Amino acid sequence: MLHEMSIGGMLFSPFVVLVPLAFILTAATRLIMHHLNLRRYIWREAWFDVAVFVCYLAAIVYLFGD
């Protein structure tokens, strides 16, 4: 189970760490696809980016959750 983190007496959600990690992975995937010229096969790029972000976030929560 994911628990809150206490920093200086304030409670923070575990998503404070997990969301930026998913964003970095999404940005890396976007750059790789751009350099390999695979973005031309995607019809709606914005929806694809959101879907990749959600998939990465779900995988990270699954892997780092108890």
PyMOL commands that set and color helices and strands:
alter all, ss='L'
color gray80, all
select helices_A, chain A and resi 15-35+39-41+45-64
alter helices_A, ss='H'
color red, helices_A
select strands_A, chain A and resi 5-7+10-12
alter strands_A, ss='S'
color yellow, strands_A
deselect
rebuild
show_as cartoon
